[in-house]
């Protein structure tokens, strides 16, 4: 599945980079294809696309959906499969998700916690063991020796 998805992703990226689709919504736009997911039966490919800069994503997806049959035919010529999968297009949200994670990591609360963890690590806080643990280990060893004798 992964190999087929990667072949389709490369074929779509090549088609979009060459500007072989004559649609006004796609003219002059740079569209990336970060991911393609395949259904288990390899009959359906979901291509996640994102315009460079992230603006006008909905219009790009609509234009690609309008040209879906043409793109499927072109992809079929470029990959060697018994059946060409049907292709659907979705806007890629992974960049937004990554930006959200970056914003969370830059938040004051997370910086405070990571700074405290770094100070604790430098001082060795949390590395010492409870003395009771050693007594239990010693008692276990004594108990084992008693049964071996």
N, C-alpha and C positions, 0 to 999 in steps of 0.2 A: 504494500500500500504506500509506504513512504517513498519508494523509488519512483512509482508511477506519479505520485503527487509532485515530486521534485521535477520530473520530466515535464509535466504540465505547467508547473510554475515557470520553468525556464522558457518554454514555448510561448506562454502568455507574455512574459516579460520582454521577450524578443519582439513579438508582434507589436506590443505597446511602445517599445522604444523606437521602432522603425516608423511609427506613424502610419501603419498600413490600414487603419480604420478611418474611413472618411465620415466623421461625425463632427458637427460644429462644437459640441460640448467637449470633445477631446483634442481639438486643434490647439497646438501650442502648450498643451498640458503634459507634464511629466508624471506618469503614474507608476507607482511601485507595486510589486506583487510580493509581499513579505511571506505569505503562507498559502498553501493549498491543502485542503483536507479531503480525503477520499472516503466514500462510503465503503463498507466492508466488501460489497460485491463489485466494486470498481465501476459502477454505472453512473455515479454522480460525483462531481468534483465541485467543492465549494472554494472559490478563489477569494481570498481576502485582499482587497486593494486599498491603496491610500495615495491620494495625489500629493505631490511634493509640496510641502508647506501646510498640508492638511485642510486647505480651504476648498470648498465646492465638492466635497466628497459625495454628497447625495446625487448631484448632477452627473458625476463621473460614473457612479454605480448605475444610474438610469441609462446612461449612454451605452455602457457595456452590456446591460440587459437587452437593450434594443438590438445590439449587434451580436447577440449570443450565438445564433446559428452560424454566422460567418466565422466567428472565433472558434467554434467547435470544429468546423470543417478545416480551418487552417491548422488547428492543433492536431487533428487526425492525420494530416499529411506529414507532420513533423515527428510524431511518435509512432512506434510500431506496436499497435495493440489490435486485437481482433475486433473490438468495439470501441468507438470513441465515446468517452463519458459525456453525459450532459453537464454543462457548466453553469453554475449560478454564481453570482457575484455578491459579496458583502463588504461593507466598509470595515476596515481593520481597526479594532479598538485597542490593540496592544500598545500603541504609542501613547494613547491617553492613559491607559492603566500604568505604564511605566512612569509617566509624568506624575501621576497620583502617588505612586510609591516614593518617587524622589521628593515630592512635597512633604510626605509623611516623615521621611528620614531627615529632612531639614527642619522639622518642627522643633521648637524649644524643648518640649517634653522628652523627645527621643534623644536629643543632644545631651540633655541633663543626665538621662539614664545611662547613655553610653560613656559619658565622662566619669560618672560614678563607678561604673564597672571597670574602666581603665584604672582608676585610682585604687580600687579594691585589688585588682590583679597585681599592681605594682607593689602594694603593701603585703600581699600574700593573704589577704582576708578571705576566709572561706576554705583555705587549703588544709587547716589543721583538722584532725579527727577528734571525735568525742572520746575521752578516756574510757568511758564505759564500753566502747567497742573493743578495746584491747582486753579488758577483763573477760568479756564474753568469749573472745578468741582463746584466751588462756584457759578458761573453764572448759571449752570444747576440747582443747588439746588434752587436758587432764582426764576428761571423761573418755576420750578415745584411748588413751594409754591404759586406763583402768580395765577397759574391755579387751584390750589386746593381751594383757598379762594373764 
